[in-house]
Structures are given as structure tokens and as C-alpha cells.
Amino acid sequence: MKTYTHLLAVPEACAALGGISRSHLYVLMSEGELSSIKIGRRRFIPSDALTEWIERQGETR
């Protein structure tokens, strides 16, 4: 079982990614590019997942 040190709500994750839109963040999640977890009706993005996604973006350029 993986433990997460910090979970970001959708608005916080959008801000951490430079102010991308909520809809773009949901596209990243639905395409499997960014992992998330659901607690109740809310969706959270682990800070580790944001870091991994950012690192992958640097590798593809």
C-alpha cells in the first residue's frame, strides 16, 4: 500500500501546475497521465504524482 505525504485538491493542483484549467487537469487524469484518488465525492492528486508528471514533461522535450 502506497502512502501519500500530501494530497492536493483540484484547485490546488491546478495552481501548482501554473494555473491550468480544471478541465485540462481532468483530461490529464482521464487519459491516465496524472494519477488521483477519490475520497467521498472529492478527487485529490498526490503531490508525488504532480512531481512525476512534471519530470516526464521535461524528458519529452
MMTF fields as JSON, N, C-alpha, C and O atoms, coordinates in Angstrom:
{
  "mmtfVersion": "1.0.0",
  "mmtfProducer": "UNKNOWN",
  "numBonds": 243,
  "numAtoms": 244,
  "numGroups": 61,
  "numChains": 1,
  "numModels": 1,
  "chainsPerModel": [1],
  "groupsPerChain": [61],
  "chainIdList": ["A"],
  "bondAtomList": [4, 2, 8, 6, 12, 10, 16, 14, 20, 18, 24, 22, 28, 26, 32, 30, 36, 34, 40, 38, 44, 42, 48, 46, 52, 50, 56, 54, 60, 58, 64, 62, 68, 66, 72, 70, 76, 74, 80, 78, 84, 82, 88, 86, 92, 90, 96, 94, 100, 98, 104, 102, 108, 106, 112, 110, 116, 114, 120, 118, 124, 122, 128, 126, 132, 130, 136, 134, 140, 138, 144, 142, 148, 146, 152, 150, 156, 154, 160, 158, 164, 162, 168, 166, 172, 170, 176, 174, 180, 178, 184, 182, 188, 186, 192, 190, 196, 194, 200, 198, 204, 202, 208, 206, 212, 210, 216, 214, 220, 218, 224, 222, 228, 226, 232, 230, 236, 234, 240, 238],
  "bondOrderList": [1, 1, 1, 1, 1, 1, 1, 1, 1, 1, 1, 1, 1, 1, 1, 1, 1, 1, 1, 1, 1, 1, 1, 1, 1, 1, 1, 1, 1, 1, 1, 1, 1, 1, 1, 1, 1, 1, 1, 1, 1, 1, 1, 1, 1, 1, 1, 1, 1, 1, 1, 1, 1, 1, 1, 1, 1, 1, 1, 1],
  "groupList": [{"groupName": "MET", "atomNameList": ["N", "CA", "C", "O"], "elementList": ["N", "C", "C", "O"], "formalChargeList": [0, 0, 0, 0], "bondAtomList": [1, 0, 2, 1, 3, 2], "bondOrderList": [1, 1, 2], "singleLetterCode": "M", "chemCompType": "L-PEPTIDE LINKING"}, {"groupName": "LYS", "atomNameList": ["N", "CA", "C", "O"], "elementList": ["N", "C", "C", "O"], "formalChargeList": [0, 0, 0, 0], "bondAtomList": [1, 0, 2, 1, 3, 2], "bondOrderList": [1, 1, 2], "singleLetterCode": "K", "chemCompType": "L-PEPTIDE LINKING"}, {"groupName": "THR", "atomNameList": ["N", "CA", "C", "O"], "elementList": ["N", "C", "C", "O"], "formalChargeList": [0, 0, 0, 0], "bondAtomList": [1, 0, 2, 1, 3, 2], "bondOrderList": [1, 1, 2], "singleLetterCode": "T", "chemCompType": "L-PEPTIDE LINKING"}, {"groupName": "TYR", "atomNameList": ["N", "CA", "C", "O"], "elementList": ["N", "C", "C", "O"], "formalChargeList": [0, 0, 0, 0], "bondAtomList": [1, 0, 2, 1, 3, 2], "bondOrderList": [1, 1, 2], "singleLetterCode": "Y", "chemCompType": "L-PEPTIDE LINKING"}, {"groupName": "HIS", "atomNameList": ["N", "CA", "C", "O"], "elementList": ["N", "C", "C", "O"], "formalChargeList": [0, 0, 0, 0], "bondAtomList": [1, 0, 2, 1, 3, 2], "bondOrderList": [1, 1, 2], "singleLetterCode": "H", "chemCompType": "L-PEPTIDE LINKING"}, {"groupName": "LEU", "atomNameList": ["N", "CA", "C", "O"], "elementList": ["N", "C", "C", "O"], "formalChargeList": [0, 0, 0, 0], "bondAtomList": [1, 0, 2, 1, 3, 2], "bondOrderList": [1, 1, 2], "singleLetterCode": "L", "chemCompType": "L-PEPTIDE LINKING"}, {"groupName": "ALA", "atomNameList": ["N", "CA", "C", "O"], "elementList": ["N", "C", "C", "O"], "formalChargeList": [0, 0, 0, 0], "bondAtomList": [1, 0, 2, 1, 3, 2], "bondOrderList": [1, 1, 2], "singleLetterCode": "A", "chemCompType": "L-PEPTIDE LINKING"}, {"groupName": "VAL", "atomNameList": ["N", "CA", "C", "O"], "elementList": ["N", "C", "C", "O"], "formalChargeList": [0, 0, 0, 0], "bondAtomList": [1, 0, 2, 1, 3, 2], "bondOrderList": [1, 1, 2], "singleLetterCode": "V", "chemCompType": "L-PEPTIDE LINKING"}, {"groupName": "PRO", "atomNameList": ["N", "CA", "C", "O"], "elementList": ["N", "C", "C", "O"], "formalChargeList": [0, 0, 0, 0], "bondAtomList": [1, 0, 2, 1, 3, 2], "bondOrderList": [1, 1, 2], "singleLetterCode": "P", "chemCompType": "L-PEPTIDE LINKING"}, {"groupName": "GLU", "atomNameList": ["N", "CA", "C", "O"], "elementList": ["N", "C", "C", "O"], "formalChargeList": [0, 0, 0, 0], "bondAtomList": [1, 0, 2, 1, 3, 2], "bondOrderList": [1, 1, 2], "singleLetterCode": "E", "chemCompType": "L-PEPTIDE LINKING"}, {"groupName": "CYS", "atomNameList": ["N", "CA", "C", "O"], "elementList": ["N", "C", "C", "O"], "formalChargeList": [0, 0, 0, 0], "bondAtomList": [1, 0, 2, 1, 3, 2], "bondOrderList": [1, 1, 2], "singleLetterCode": "C", "chemCompType": "L-PEPTIDE LINKING"}, {"groupName": "GLY", "atomNameList": ["N", "CA", "C", "O"], "elementList": ["N", "C", "C", "O"], "formalChargeList": [0, 0, 0, 0], "bondAtomList": [1, 0, 2, 1, 3, 2], "bondOrderList": [1, 1, 2], "singleLetterCode": "G", "chemCompType": "PEPTIDE LINKING"}, {"groupName": "ILE", "atomNameList": ["N", "CA", "C", "O"], "elementList": ["N", "C", "C", "O"], "formalChargeList": [0, 0, 0, 0], "bondAtomList": [1, 0, 2, 1, 3, 2], "bondOrderList": [1, 1, 2], "singleLetterCode": "I", "chemCompType": "L-PEPTIDE LINKING"}, {"groupName": "SER", "atomNameList": ["N", "CA", "C", "O"], "elementList": ["N", "C", "C", "O"], "formalChargeList": [0, 0, 0, 0], "bondAtomList": [1, 0, 2, 1, 3, 2], "bondOrderList": [1, 1, 2], "singleLetterCode": "S", "chemCompType": "L-PEPTIDE LINKING"}, {"groupName": "ARG", "atomNameList": ["N", "CA", "C", "O"], "elementList": ["N", "C", "C", "O"], "formalChargeList": [0, 0, 0, 0], "bondAtomList": [1, 0, 2, 1, 3, 2], "bondOrderList": [1, 1, 2], "singleLetterCode": "R", "chemCompType": "L-PEPTIDE LINKING"}, {"groupName": "PHE", "atomNameList": ["N", "CA", "C", "O"], "elementList": ["N", "C", "C", "O"], "formalChargeList": [0, 0, 0, 0], "bondAtomList": [1, 0, 2, 1, 3, 2], "bondOrderList": [1, 1, 2], "singleLetterCode": "F", "chemCompType": "L-PEPTIDE LINKING"}, {"groupName": "ASP", "atomNameList": ["N", "CA", "C", "O"], "elementList": ["N", "C", "C", "O"], "formalChargeList": [0, 0, 0, 0], "bondAtomList": [1, 0, 2, 1, 3, 2], "bondOrderList": [1, 1, 2], "singleLetterCode": "D", "chemCompType": "L-PEPTIDE LINKING"}, {"groupName": "TRP", "atomNameList": ["N", "CA", "C", "O"], "elementList": ["N", "C", "C", "O"], "formalChargeList": [0, 0, 0, 0], "bondAtomList": [1, 0, 2, 1, 3, 2], "bondOrderList": [1, 1, 2], "singleLetterCode": "W", "chemCompType": "L-PEPTIDE LINKING"}, {"groupName": "GLN", "atomNameList": ["N", "CA", "C", "O"], "elementList": ["N", "C", "C", "O"], "formalChargeList": [0, 0, 0, 0], "bondAtomList": [1, 0, 2, 1, 3, 2], "bondOrderList": [1, 1, 2], "singleLetterCode": "Q", "chemCompType": "L-PEPTIDE LINKING"}],
  "groupTypeList": [0, 1, 2, 3, 2, 4, 5, 5, 6, 7, 8, 9, 6, 10, 6, 6, 5, 11, 11, 12, 13, 14, 13, 4, 5, 3, 7, 5, 0, 13, 9, 11, 9, 5, 13, 13, 12, 1, 12, 11, 14, 14, 14, 15, 12, 8, 13, 16, 6, 5, 2, 9, 17, 12, 9, 14, 18, 11, 9, 2, 14],
  "groupIdList": [1, 2, 3, 4, 5, 6, 7, 8, 9, 10, 11, 12, 13, 14, 15, 16, 17, 18, 19, 20, 21, 22, 23, 24, 25, 26, 27, 28, 29, 30, 31, 32, 33, 34, 35, 36, 37, 38, 39, 40, 41, 42, 43, 44, 45, 46, 47, 48, 49, 50, 51, 52, 53, 54, 55, 56, 57, 58, 59, 60, 61],
  "secStructList": [7, 7, 7, 7, 1, 7, 3, 3, 3, 2, 2, 2, 2, 2, 2, 2, 6, 6, 1, 7, 7, 2, 2, 2, 2, 2, 2, 2, 2, 2, 6, 6, 1, 1, 7, 7, 3, 3, 3, 6, 6, 3, 3, 3, 3, 3, 2, 2, 2, 2, 2, 2, 2, 2, 2, 2, 2, 2, 2, 7, 7],
  "xCoordList": [0.846, 0.0, 0.888, 1.814, 0.595, 1.379, 0.816, -0.4, 1.686, 1.25, 1.611, 2.651, 0.76, 0.959, 1.265, 0.597, 2.273, 2.634, 1.716, 1.419, 1.278, 0.455, -0.501, -0.088, -1.767, -2.778, -3.24, -3.475, -3.367, -3.826, -5.234, -5.534, -6.09, -7.411, -7.239, -6.181, -8.251, -8.157, -7.72, -6.822, -8.316, -7.856, -6.389, -5.678, -5.94, -4.538, -3.611, -2.55, -4.007, -3.198, -3.119, -2.062, -4.227, -4.223, -3.244, -2.478, -3.274, -2.367, -0.915, -0.033, -0.658, 0.702, 1.246, 2.461, 0.367, 0.786, 0.728, 0.542, 0.886, 0.987, -0.333, -0.384, -1.403, -2.703, -3.471, -4.275, -3.227, -4.001, -5.467, -5.791, -6.332, -7.764, -8.143, -7.45, -9.245, -9.769, -10.049, -9.747, -10.628, -10.978, -9.73, -9.756, -8.645, -7.4, -6.846, -6.336, -6.944, -6.486, -7.295, -6.732, -8.602, -9.436, -9.111, -9.201, -8.739, -8.314, -7.047, -6.949, -6.079, -4.847, -5.148, -4.539, -6.092, -6.455, -7.181, -6.905, -8.098, -8.871, -8.009, -8.286, -6.96, -6.047, -4.991, -4.181, -5.001, -4.055, -2.672, -1.736, -2.526, -1.227, -0.939, 0.22, -1.983, -1.837, -2.724, -3.936, -2.124, -2.914, -3.639, -3.205, -4.74, -5.528, -6.249, -6.326, -6.765, -7.579, -8.877, -8.94, -9.895, -11.196, -11.526, -11.458, -11.881, -12.316, -13.705, -13.879, -14.682, -16.057, -16.381, -16.227, -16.825, -17.135, -16.016, -16.113, -14.95, -13.854, -12.691, -12.439, -11.993, -10.826, -9.588, -9.587, -8.535, -7.277, -6.126, -6.169, -5.099, -3.918, -2.754, -2.466, -2.083, -0.909, 0.204, 0.435, 0.882, 1.964, 3.047, 3.684, 3.262, 4.245, 3.842, 4.703, 2.548, 2.076, 2.341, 2.691, 2.172, 2.474, 3.955, 4.321, 4.801, 6.242, 6.642, 7.439, 6.091, 6.398, 5.938, 6.66, 4.747, 4.224, 5.108, 5.408, 5.524, 6.389, 7.722, 8.234, 8.282, 9.552, 9.399, 10.296, 8.274, 8.047, 7.938, 8.36, 7.384, 7.262, 8.625, 8.844, 9.551, 10.904, 11.653, 12.509, 11.346, 12.017, 11.566, 12.342, 10.32, 9.789, 10.193, 9.948, 10.789, 11.137, 12.555, 13.003],
  "yCoordList": [-1.183, 0.0, 1.242, 1.361, 2.145, 3.371, 4.427, 4.581, 5.145, 6.23, 7.555, 7.676, 8.528, 9.84, 10.846, 10.885, 11.652, 12.64, 13.863, 14.492, 14.187, 15.389, 15.202, 14.825, 15.464, 15.394, 16.801, 17.619, 17.074, 18.382, 18.268, 17.351, 19.193, 19.277, 19.79, 20.319, 19.642, 20.022, 21.481, 21.731, 22.454, 23.838, 24.05, 24.815, 23.365, 23.483, 22.876, 23.429, 21.746, 21.092, 21.965, 22.066, 22.591, 23.493, 24.639, 24.995, 25.208, 26.311, 25.836, 26.557, 24.633, 24.095, 23.833, 23.83, 23.615, 23.369, 24.644, 24.588, 25.765, 27.027, 27.665, 28.543, 27.231, 27.841, 27.224, 27.9, 25.929, 25.283, 25.207, 25.332, 25.007, 24.961, 23.629, 22.623, 23.657, 22.43, 21.381, 20.203, 21.808, 20.841, 20.177, 18.986, 20.926, 20.334, 19.331, 18.28, 19.649, 18.728, 17.436, 16.348, 17.546, 16.343, 15.532, 14.305, 16.201, 15.482, 14.684, 13.516, 15.301, 14.597, 13.363, 12.309, 13.505, 12.374, 11.289, 10.103, 11.679, 10.675, 9.936, 8.78, 10.592, 9.947, 9.106, 8.443, 9.133, 8.336, 8.95, 8.282, 10.195, 10.857, 11.357, 11.544, 11.572, 12.095, 11.26, 11.185, 10.642, 9.79, 10.636, 11.732, 10.096, 10.778, 9.737, 8.562, 10.189, 9.308, 10.03, 11.26, 9.258, 9.824, 9.473, 8.312, 10.482, 10.305, 10.913, 12.127, 10.05, 10.524, 11.015, 10.276, 12.25, 12.822, 13.704, 14.253, 13.835, 14.725, 13.947, 12.8, 14.584, 13.983, 14.747, 15.977, 14.001, 14.575, 14.045, 12.923, 14.871, 14.497, 14.446, 15.436, 13.296, 13.215, 14.128, 14.219, 14.794, 15.693, 14.926, 15.48, 13.654, 12.829, 12.67, 12.661, 12.546, 12.382, 13.65, 13.574, 14.811, 16.071, 16.148, 16.52, 15.8, 15.837, 14.892, 15.255, 13.682, 12.703, 13.203, 13.051, 13.797, 14.295, 15.419, 15.461, 16.328, 17.439, 16.903, 17.384, 15.911, 15.331, 14.66, 14.763, 13.977, 13.355, 14.394, 14.139, 15.553, 16.606, 17.11, 17.428, 17.191, 17.631, 16.626, 17.005, 15.346, 14.297, 14.251, 13.869, 14.637, 14.529, 15.702, 15.667, 16.715, 17.909, 17.925, 18.857],
  "zCoordList": [0.0, 0.0, 0.0, 0.802, -0.895, -1.015, -0.074, 0.035, 0.597, 1.459, 0.803, 0.155, 0.975, 0.373, 1.467, 2.5, 1.228, 2.227, 2.147, 3.163, 0.955, 0.804, -0.367, -1.463, -0.129, -1.179, -1.511, -0.621, -2.804, -3.259, -3.817, -4.582, -3.436, -4.043, -5.468, -5.811, -6.287, -7.696, -7.884, -8.688, -7.18, -7.385, -7.005, -7.657, -5.943, -5.538, -6.583, -6.871, -7.149, -8.176, -9.428, -10.051, -9.793, -10.953, -10.73, -11.625, -9.54, -9.221, -9.229, -9.697, -8.717, -8.672, -10.067, -10.267, -11.028, -12.409, -13.251, -14.467, -12.608, -13.339, -13.706, -14.568, -13.059, -13.309, -14.466, -15.107, -14.744, -15.807, -15.398, -14.217, -16.349, -16.052, -15.411, -15.561, -14.704, -14.093, -15.149, -14.96, -16.262, -17.302, -17.882, -18.193, -18.032, -18.539, -17.525, -17.912, -16.234, -15.203, -15.257, -15.137, -15.434, -15.526, -16.784, -16.765, -17.865, -19.074, -18.777, -19.155, -18.105, -17.745, -16.891, -17.073, -15.96, -15.107, -15.899, -15.715, -16.77, -17.52, -18.534, -18.852, -19.052, -20.0, -19.29, -19.939, -17.953, -17.186, -17.072, -16.633, -17.453, -17.367, -15.959, -15.59, -15.175, -13.821, -12.909, -13.11, -11.92, -11.028, -9.983, -9.626, -9.514, -8.498, -7.654, -8.013, -6.545, -5.706, -5.39, -5.396, -5.117, -4.808, -3.363, -2.958, -2.605, -1.223, -1.133, -1.239, -0.938, -0.969, -2.366, -3.338, -2.473, -3.78, -4.315, -5.412, -3.525, -3.927, -4.522, -4.153, -5.44, -6.073, -5.616, -5.562, -5.289, -4.831, -5.671, -6.174, -5.813, -6.569, -5.588, -4.915, -5.501, -4.626, -5.139, -6.345, -4.229, -4.644, -5.399, -6.296, -5.044, -5.764, -7.228, -8.108, -7.496, -8.873, -9.688, -10.866, -9.057, -9.757, -10.099, -11.214, -9.145, -9.368, -10.496, -11.361, -10.488, -11.537, -12.905, -13.89, -12.979, -14.248, -14.786, -15.979, -13.904, -14.318, -14.837, -15.848, -14.149, -14.59, -15.964, -16.801, -16.201, -17.509, -18.609, -19.737, -18.309, -19.317, -19.721, -20.89, -18.777, -19.082, -19.926, -20.726, -19.76, -20.516, -21.975, -22.851, -22.241, -23.595, -24.474, -25.68, -23.926, -24.722, -25.107, -25.776]
}
